[in-house]
Amino acid sequence: MAAKVDPEKCTGCGACVDECPTDAIEMKDEKAVVNEDECVDCGACVDVCPSEAITLD
C-alpha cells in the first residue's frame, strides 16, 4: 500500500513534499505524485494536506 493523491483535489501547495520523511513525494505538473516504492505508509502527508487530497489505501 502507499499514499494516493487525488489530482482533482491537490492544489500543489507542496506541504506533503516537505513533510514526507522518505522523500517519496515529488511535484509533477504542479501536482503531488507518490513514489510507491519509497512510501512507508506513515501518514505524515495525509495529516498535513490542507485540501485532504491524500489517502492511505
C-alpha positions as CSV (number, residue, x, y, z in Angstrom):
1,M,0.0,0.0,0.0
2,A,1.0,3.6,-0.5
3,A,-0.4,7.1,-0.2
4,K,-2.6,8.1,-3.1
5,V,-3.1,11.7,-4.3
6,D,-6.4,12.8,-5.8
7,P,-5.2,15.2,-8.6
8,E,-8.7,16.8,-8.6
9,K,-8.2,17.9,-5.0
10,C,-4.4,18.6,-5.0
11,T,-3.7,22.3,-5.1
12,G,0.1,21.8,-5.5
13,C,1.0,23.5,-2.2
14,G,3.9,21.1,-1.5
15,A,3.2,20.6,2.2
16,C,3.3,16.8,1.7
17,V,6.7,17.0,-0.1
18,D,8.2,18.9,2.8
19,E,6.7,16.6,5.4
20,C,7.5,13.2,3.8
21,P,10.3,11.5,5.8
22,T,11.3,9.2,3.0
23,D,11.1,11.8,0.1
24,A,8.6,9.6,-1.6
25,I,6.6,12.6,-2.9
26,E,7.5,15.0,-5.7
27,M,5.7,17.6,-7.6
28,K,5.0,17.0,-11.3
29,D,2.9,19.4,-13.3
30,E,2.1,21.3,-10.1
31,K,0.5,18.1,-8.5
32,A,1.9,15.8,-5.9
33,V,3.0,12.4,-7.1
34,V,3.9,9.5,-4.7
35,N,6.7,7.0,-5.5
36,E,5.0,3.9,-4.2
37,D,8.4,2.1,-3.8
38,E,9.6,4.7,-1.3
39,C,6.3,5.3,0.6
40,V,6.2,3.7,4.0
41,D,2.5,4.4,4.8
42,C,3.4,6.7,7.7
43,G,0.5,9.1,7.0
44,A,2.5,12.3,7.6
45,C,1.4,13.6,4.2
46,V,-2.3,12.8,4.9
47,D,-2.0,14.8,8.2
48,V,-0.6,18.0,6.6
49,C,-2.6,18.1,3.3
50,P,-4.9,21.1,3.6
51,S,-7.1,20.0,0.8
52,E,-7.5,16.4,2.0
53,A,-6.2,15.2,-1.4
54,I,-4.1,12.3,0.1
55,T,-5.4,9.0,1.4
56,L,-3.7,5.8,2.5
57,D,-5.2,2.8,0.6
